Amino acid sequence: MSSAAIISTDHALQLILEKDAIILDASIDKVNQKLDNSTLELIPNSRFFAIEGAFSDHDSPFPHTLPSASHFEQEVQKIGISQDSVLIIYDRWGIYSSPRAWWMFRYMGLEQVYVLRGGLPAWKAAGLPVEDHYLEETAVHPGNFKANPRKEWLVSKEQLLSLYQDKHVQVIDARSSGRFHGTAAEPRPGLRSGHIPGSKNLPFDTLMDGIDYKEKEELALLFDGKTNPDKRNIFTCGSGVSAAILALAAHELGIEQIAVYDGSWSEWGADPNSPIEQ
C-alpha cells in the first residue's frame, strides 16, 4: 500500500520543525464561488503555488492546463523547491485545489509531497497561528528541483480515445450526477452534456465531510465498484481539479494505478468528434 499523503496538523507541525518543510498555499476560486482575499489568512511562512498563474499553460484554450516540464521546473525553482524538499500543500477552502497541486508535483517526480487534512480551516480550528502575507521573496533561495515526469500519472485526450474501451482501464468521472447524465447544464458554455462512454460517476463532493475527506472506511465503500485496483484508473472531471481529489483519495486507499485526464470535460465535451453517452 502507498504511504499516506494526507497528513494531520500535528504531522504537519512535526515536518515543519524536523524537516524544514515548505508550505504551499494552492488555493484557487471554485466555479461560481470566489475566495475572500480582502482579509487574507495563511499558515505562517506560506508560499503561493499559483495553479492558475505560473503553473498553468496559458497557451492552452482550457483552464489551468498542466504546463511543460521545463516551465514547471523553472517556476518551482523560483519558489525555492529542491530535489529533497518536503512539501506541505493546503488550500483555504479545506480540501479543493490542494490535491491538484499534489498530483502535479507527483507527476513531475517529487516524492515527499503532503496535503494538509482540512486545509487552513483545520489549522485554525487547532488554534494555530495565521498570517496575512506570504513569505517574502527575499527570504526564498532558488531551488534545484529537476522535473522527471511520471508519464503514467497523466492522460491526454488522444491517449484516452485509444484507452477508454480497453478492458484494463476504468474511467471515473468526478462531476455531479446531473452533469454526468446530461440532465444538468455544464457551467462552462459550449460544452455538450453527458460523459465518456463506459465511465463511472463518483461525484467528488460525496467524498467530503465538510472541509475534509471522509474516513478511509467510508471512502473505500464509495470507491467500491467504481475503481479497480487491477486496472488503470483514470480520473476526469470538469477541468482537472476535482479529478485530483478522487486521485488523492484513491492513493490513500492503496490504489496504485492512478492517472488524471488533464483536459477533462472542458476538452472532451468541446470536441464534437469525441464520443459521449448520457
N, C-alpha and C positions, 0 to 999 in steps of 0.2 A: 504494500500500500504506500502511496506517495506521502511524503512528510507534509504536515499541516502548513497551510499558507495563511490561514485566518487566525489572528492572534488577539488575545485579550489586552486590556490596558496594562495589566501587571506585566505581561510578557513584553509588551512594547517598552515599558519603562526599563525593564532589565536589558533589552537590546540597546537602548539609548545609553545606558550607564556603562555596560560592559563591552559593547561592540561599536560604540560611537555611531549608531545607526543614523542614516539620513532620513529625514521626514519630508514626505512629499504630499502636498495638497493637490489632488487630481480632480477637484470639483468642476462640474460643468452644469449649465442650466438643463432642466428637464424640458421635454416638449410641452409647450404651453404653461410652463412654470419656471420662473426665474429666481435665482438666488438673490438674497438681500445683501448687497455689498456696501450699503451705507454704514453699517456697523459691523465691520469685519472682525470675526473671531477665528483665531487659528491656534493650533498647537504650537508652543514656542519653538523657534528655530525652523519653522516650515519653509520649504522652498516650493515654488509653484510649478507644477507639471502641467503645462498648457496643452491639454488634449486638442483643443480647437484652435490653438495658435501654432507654436513652434513644432508641435508634434502631430500635425496633420499635413497631408499632401494637398496644397491649395490649388494645384493644377487639376485635381480630380473634380468632377461635377457632383460627387457625392459627399455627404457630410463626414467630417473628421476621419478621412481615409488614412490608413497607415502610411507614413512616409517611407522613403527608401532607407535601406540600412545605413548608407553613408550619411544621410541627413540626420537620422535618429542618433547615430553615433556622435556626430558633431554637436548636436544640441544637448545631448546628455552630458557630454564632457563639460559644456559651458556651465551646467548647474552642479558640477563638482562630483560627478559619479565615476567611479573607477571599477576595474575588474573585480576587486574584492569588496566592494561596497555592500553594506547591508541596508536594505530599503524598507521603510515602513510607509505604506501608502494609505491615505484616508480621503474621505470626502465629507463635505459639510452637510450632506443630506442624511448620512448614516452609512448605507450601502447603496450606491448607484453607479457612479463612474469609476470608483477605485478599482473594481475588478477589471475594467477595461485597461487601465494603466498596468495592473499586474500582468495581464495577458500580453501586452505589448513588450514589457521587459522580458518575460519568459520566452516569447517568440524570438527576441533579439539576443537571447543567450545568457542573460543574467539569472543566477540561481537563487540567491538569497533575497527574495522579494516577498514581503508580507503585507497583508491587508488588515487594517485595524478593525476589529469586530465592533460594529455600531458607529464607527467613524467619530467625528467631532462630538455628536450628541452623547455618545458613551463616555468619551473623555471628560466632558463637562459633568456628566452625571456622577463620575467617580470623584468629583471635587478637585480635579487637576486644573492647573492654571492655563489661561489662554492669553494670546497677544493679539494686537490689532494690526500687525505688519509682518511681512515676510522677512526672512534673513537677508541682511544687507548684502548686496553683490560684492562689496569689498571683503566680506568675510568668507567668500566662496572661492576656493582654489580649484582651477581646472582639473578635471579628472582624466583618467587614461582608458576609459571604457572602450572596448572594441566590439562592435556588433558581430555576432556569429549566428545568423538566423537559423532557427529550427523550423525548417520548411513544413514539417508535418503539423505544426500548430496553426497554419493559415491555409485557407482555401479561396481561390479566385472563382469568378463565375464560370470561366472556361473549364476549370477543373471540375466544378460541381456539375456542370452539364454532362460530363462524362462519368460522374460518380453517383448521382442521386438514385439511379436504378440498380446500382451494384448491391448484391446481397450481403456484402461485407461492410456496408456503410449504412448508418442511420442518421437522418437529418432531424434535428429538434428545433422547433420554432418558439421563441420566447415572447412573441406578440400576444395580445389578448385573444380570447376565443373568437370574439366578433370579427376582428381583423383577419384572423386565420381562416375563418369560414366564409369571409366575404360579406358578412351581414352588418358590419360596421365600416364606416368610411376611413380611409387612410388619412393620417394627419398631414401628410405631405401631398401637395397637388400633383396630378399627372400620373399617379400610380394605379395600376389595376388592383382588383381585390382578389384575395384567395391565398393560396400557399403553394410551395414547391411540392409536386406530386410525391406521395409516399412519406412526406414528413409528418412528424408528430408534434402536437401542441403541448407546451408546458409554459404557460404564462409566468414571466419572471416574478410578478408580484405574489404569486401563490407560494413562492419560496421564502417570503419575507414575513417576519413578525415585528411589525413596526419598523424600527430603524435597522434591524439586524436580520440575518438569516435565522430560520427556524433551527431547532435542534437536529442533529445528524439523523436520528431515528425517523423524524418526520420527513426530512429531505429524502431519505432512502425510499420511503413509501411513495413520495411524489415522483421520483425518478424511475421507480419500478415499472417496467413495461414501456417506458419512453426512451431510455438509453439501453445500450447493450455492451457490457464490458468486453465481449468477444468481437465487437465491431468497431469501426472507426466512427466516432460520434462527432458530427459536425453541427455546431450551434449557429443559428441565424436569428435575426430579429428585424427591427426596422432599419437600423443604421449601424449595427455592430457594437452597441454599448450594452444593452441588456442581454445579448447573446453571451457576453463575457461574464455576466452574473451567473448564468447557468454553467458556463465552463468552469468557473472557480468552484462552484458547489460540487460539480462532478469530480473535480480534482480532489476535493476534501473527502469524497466518498470512495476514493481509490480507483476511479475510472481513469485509466492511463491514456487511452487513445482519444484525445480531445483536440478539436480544431474549431476555429471561428471563421465563418464566411463573412469577410470584412464588408463587402458591398451590401449584403443582406437585402431586404426587400426594397430599399431605395434604388438598388441597381436591378435586381431581378424583376420587380414589379413595373419598372420603367421600360423594360425591353419587350416589345410586342411579340418577339420571337421566343421568349422564354416560356416553357410550358408551365401551366398553372392548374390547380384543382380548387374547388370550392366545397 
